[in-house]
């Protein structure tokens, strides 16, 4: 029997299907989306933090629970926890999804310019709004 798939919202480097393939994940049904009232924060890696009025763009993919566990069980990602979000598809409609975030936002002094640059490149390649791409720091 095929493993059941769930929809995940990815806002960091995992939004890049090539990164997921390299991690041995068979992501299906890619869709551009956004979540409201969450802002993107980059420390060592990316996370979303509650922020009224903010918007965070990303990709929806269908994955198995085992694949999600493998992604977020990797070294340096163990602190991420799943949260339910309502993703708004850029083509219209909305869909609930799992979104993995850090329980605590990175300190303002914590930065990773190399990660931010790679994320901007992925966002540009995927065709997200230029003003959002420029805001990624």
Helices and strands as residue ranges (DSSP letters): E 5-10, G 13-15, H 17-22, E 28-42, E 46-64, H 65-72, E 80-89, E 94-102, H 113-126, H 130-135
